[in-house]
Amino acid sequence: QVRLVESGGGLVQAGGSLRLSCAASGRTFSRDAMAWFRQAPGKEREFVAGIMWNGGRADYADSVQGRFTISRNNVRNTVWLQMNSLKPEDTAVYFCAAGGPQSGIPTTSHDYNYWGQGTQVTVSS
């Protein structure tokens, strides 16, 4: 059974930092793109950051560019999202996604086959 388990969410003041982790089990994702998406109340799920299978390239949403950093370790089958300079508008449930294509970093949710249950991030002003 494939599982993606996120952790590291919580409540933080604006300007603070959080580090999200996503540990995968049940299969290896060492040849797949992985990503983080988020969904705020009343809004659609949106792409936040993605990383190629070998960690050679990462893409970010404009809204988080320069503040967030995605990384991965294929031996540990884990992906992280370091979030700095957090803003209230970053408040959302953050989801880990895996099973994307090897050839790129999709930004649409339907291109990923596996999802975690989500972790809440709340940024107070």
C-alpha positions as CSV (number, residue, x, y, z in Angstrom):
1,Q,0.0,0.0,0.0
2,V,1.4,3.4,-1.0
3,R,1.3,6.1,1.6
4,L,2.5,9.7,1.7
5,V,2.6,11.1,5.2
6,E,3.1,14.8,5.7
7,S,4.2,16.4,8.9
8,G,5.5,19.8,10.2
9,G,2.5,22.0,9.8
10,G,1.3,24.2,12.6
11,L,0.6,27.8,13.7
12,V,3.3,30.4,13.1
13,Q,3.4,34.2,13.2
14,A,3.9,36.2,10.0
15,G,7.6,36.3,9.1
16,G,8.2,32.9,10.7
17,S,9.3,29.6,9.2
18,L,8.1,26.0,9.0
19,R,9.5,22.9,7.4
20,L,7.1,20.4,6.0
21,S,8.1,16.8,5.5
22,C,6.6,14.1,3.3
23,A,7.6,10.5,3.9
24,A,6.6,8.0,1.2
25,S,6.3,4.2,1.7
26,G,5.0,1.3,-0.3
27,R,7.0,2.1,-3.4
28,T,9.9,4.2,-4.4
29,F,9.5,7.6,-6.1
30,S,13.1,7.9,-7.1
31,R,12.1,8.2,-10.8
32,D,9.1,10.5,-10.3
33,A,8.6,14.2,-9.9
34,M,7.2,15.2,-6.5
35,A,5.5,18.4,-5.5
36,W,3.6,20.3,-2.9
37,F,0.2,21.8,-3.4
38,R,-2.0,23.8,-1.1
39,Q,-5.7,24.5,-0.7
40,A,-7.1,27.4,1.3
41,P,-10.8,27.4,2.4
42,G,-13.1,28.2,-0.5
43,K,-10.3,28.0,-3.0
44,E,-9.0,25.5,-5.5
45,R,-6.0,23.4,-4.9
46,E,-2.9,25.2,-6.3
47,F,0.7,24.2,-7.1
48,V,3.3,25.5,-4.7
49,A,6.6,23.8,-5.6
50,G,7.8,20.8,-7.5
51,I,11.1,18.9,-8.0
52,M,12.4,16.6,-10.6
53,W,13.1,13.0,-9.9
54,N,16.9,13.6,-9.5
55,G,16.6,16.9,-7.7
56,G,18.2,18.6,-10.6
57,R,15.5,21.2,-11.1
58,A,12.7,22.8,-9.0
59,D,9.8,25.0,-10.0
60,Y,7.9,27.4,-7.7
61,A,4.7,29.3,-7.8
62,D,5.3,33.0,-8.2
63,S,3.7,33.7,-4.9
64,V,6.3,31.6,-3.0
65,Q,9.4,32.2,-5.2
66,G,12.4,33.2,-3.1
67,R,10.7,32.2,0.2
68,F,10.1,28.5,-0.2
69,T,12.6,25.8,-1.0
70,I,11.7,22.2,-2.0
71,S,14.2,19.4,-1.6
72,R,14.2,15.6,-1.7
73,N,16.2,12.6,-0.7
74,N,15.6,9.5,-2.8
75,V,17.3,7.1,-0.5
76,R,14.9,8.2,2.3
77,N,12.0,8.5,-0.1
78,T,11.2,11.9,1.4
79,V,10.5,15.4,0.1
80,W,10.6,18.6,2.2
81,L,9.3,22.1,1.8
82,Q,11.2,24.8,3.7
83,M,8.9,27.8,4.1
84,N,10.4,31.1,5.2
85,S,9.0,34.6,5.6
86,L,5.6,33.2,5.9
87,K,2.6,35.4,5.2
88,P,-1.1,35.1,6.3
89,E,-2.0,34.3,2.7
90,D,0.1,31.2,2.9
91,T,-2.5,29.7,5.3
92,A,-3.8,26.5,3.8
93,V,-3.8,22.8,4.0
94,Y,-0.6,21.6,2.3
95,F,-0.5,18.4,0.3
96,C,2.4,16.2,-0.8
97,A,2.1,14.8,-4.3
98,A,4.1,12.1,-6.0
99,G,4.1,9.9,-9.0
100,G,4.6,12.7,-11.5
101,P,6.4,12.2,-14.8
102,Q,10.1,11.8,-15.0
103,S,10.4,14.3,-17.9
104,G,9.4,17.4,-16.1
105,I,7.6,19.1,-13.2
106,P,3.8,19.3,-13.8
107,T,1.9,22.1,-12.0
108,T,-1.5,20.5,-12.3
109,S,-2.8,18.1,-9.8
110,H,-4.1,15.5,-12.2
111,D,-0.5,14.8,-13.3
112,Y,0.3,13.3,-9.9
113,N,-0.9,9.8,-8.9
114,Y,-0.4,9.7,-5.2
115,W,-1.4,12.2,-2.5
116,G,-0.9,12.6,1.2
117,Q,-3.7,13.5,3.6
118,G,-2.5,17.1,4.1
119,T,-1.1,19.2,6.9
120,Q,-2.5,22.5,8.1
121,V,-0.4,25.6,8.0
122,T,-1.8,28.7,9.7
123,V,0.0,32.0,9.6
124,S,-1.2,34.7,12.0
125,S,-0.8,38.4,11.3
